[in-house]
Amino acid sequence: MKPRHKRIALIVGGLASLAVAAVFVLKALDSNIALYVTPSDVFAGKSPQGKAFRMGGLVKKESIQREGMTTRFIITDTAKEIPVSYTGILPDLFRDGKGAIVQGRLEQDGQFVASEVLAKHDENYMPPEAKHAIEQAQKK
């Protein structure tokens, strides 16, 4: 085999290895990505079906109900509301009327079962996506 052919074979082999590695990385990332949607997006059918995703908005006032370690509450973007169920310890900043992001899956009955709950970290901060969604919902 000529040196030129060896070099071409080495380059083609390297590119094939990079392509295989890229496929594995993209598959791993796809299974771990959680999209962010609002309650209005869920009602519009824009939420991923059968996959975990993040939903953000405000915790509806006087909607928090605790039953042992399970907490039920409603997330709203002031236009639409989604009931949420979470089993576990909630963040200290989780309260009525405050911003929250929940990660989990939407059940067939419309109940969102959260595996993680995130609360905003101070009274002046709101995720830009949540703020934009609330402003859009109020305009409608």
C-alpha positions in Angstrom: 0.0 0.0 0.0 1.3 3.4 -0.9 1.8 6.1 1.8 -0.9 8.2 0.1 -3.4 5.3 0.5 -2.4 4.8 4.1 -3.0 8.4 4.9 -6.4 8.4 3.2 -7.4 5.3 5.1 -6.3 6.8 8.4 -8.3 10.0 7.7 -11.4 8.1 6.8 -11.1 5.9 9.9 -10.7 8.9 12.1 -13.7 10.6 10.6 -15.8 7.5 11.0 -14.7 7.3 14.7 -15.7 10.9 15.2 -19.1 10.3 13.6 -19.8 7.3 15.9 -18.8 9.3 19.0 -21.0 12.2 17.9 -24.0 9.9 17.5 -23.5 8.5 21.0 -23.2 12.0 22.5 -26.3 13.2 20.8 -28.3 10.2 21.9 -27.2 10.7 25.5 -28.0 14.5 25.4 -31.5 13.8 23.9 -32.5 11.5 26.7 -31.4 14.1 29.4 -32.8 17.3 27.9 -35.9 18.7 29.7 -37.8 21.3 27.7 -39.4 24.3 29.4 -43.1 25.0 28.8 -45.9 26.9 30.4 -49.4 25.7 31.4 -50.8 27.5 28.3 -48.3 25.5 26.1 -49.4 22.3 27.8 -53.1 23.1 26.9 -52.1 24.0 23.4 -50.4 20.5 23.0 -46.9 21.9 22.8 -45.5 19.7 25.6 -43.5 16.6 24.9 -45.7 13.5 25.0 -44.3 10.6 27.1 -41.1 12.5 28.1 -40.1 14.5 31.1 -40.2 18.3 30.7 -40.1 21.4 32.8 -43.1 23.6 33.4 -42.9 27.0 35.0 -45.2 29.6 36.4 -46.7 30.8 39.6 -48.0 28.7 42.5 -51.7 29.5 42.7 -52.6 31.2 46.0 -54.2 28.9 48.5 -53.7 25.8 46.3 -51.1 24.0 48.4 -52.4 20.8 50.1 -50.1 18.6 52.1 -50.7 14.9 52.8 -47.7 13.4 54.5 -44.8 13.7 52.1 -47.0 14.4 49.1 -47.8 17.9 48.2 -50.5 18.9 45.7 -50.6 22.4 44.2 -51.5 24.3 41.1 -49.1 26.0 38.7 -50.5 28.8 36.6 -49.3 31.4 34.1 -52.4 33.5 34.9 -54.2 32.1 31.8 -54.2 28.3 32.4 -53.7 26.1 35.4 -52.2 22.6 35.8 -52.5 20.5 39.0 -49.2 19.2 40.3 -48.4 16.4 42.6 -44.9 16.1 44.3 -43.6 13.6 46.8 -40.6 14.8 48.7 -39.1 17.8 50.5 -40.0 21.2 48.9 -37.5 24.1 48.7 -37.6 26.6 51.6 -38.7 29.4 49.2 -41.7 27.4 47.8 -44.8 29.5 48.7 -48.2 30.6 47.4 -48.0 33.2 44.7 -44.3 32.7 44.1 -42.6 31.5 40.9 -41.7 27.8 40.6 -40.5 25.4 38.0 -41.5 21.7 38.2 -39.9 18.9 36.3 -41.7 15.6 35.6 -44.3 14.0 33.4 -47.9 14.8 32.5 -50.3 11.9 33.3 -53.2 10.9 31.1 -55.7 12.5 33.5 -54.0 15.9 33.2 -52.2 15.7 36.5 -48.5 16.7 36.4 -46.4 14.4 38.5 -43.2 16.2 39.5 -39.9 14.6 40.2 -38.2 17.9 41.1 -39.5 21.3 42.3 -37.4 24.5 41.9 -38.3 27.7 43.6 -37.0 31.2 42.7 -34.1 32.2 44.8 -35.2 35.7 45.8 -38.2 38.0 45.6 -36.9 40.0 42.6 -35.9 37.1 40.4 -38.0 35.2 37.9 -36.7 33.1 35.1 -36.9 35.1 31.8 -39.0 32.4 30.2 -41.5 32.4 33.0 -41.7 36.2 33.1 -42.2 36.3 29.3 -44.9 33.7 29.5 -46.8 35.5 32.3 -46.6 38.8 30.4 -48.0 37.1 27.2 -50.8 35.4 29.2 -51.8 38.7 30.8 -51.9 40.4 27.3 -54.4 37.7 26.1 
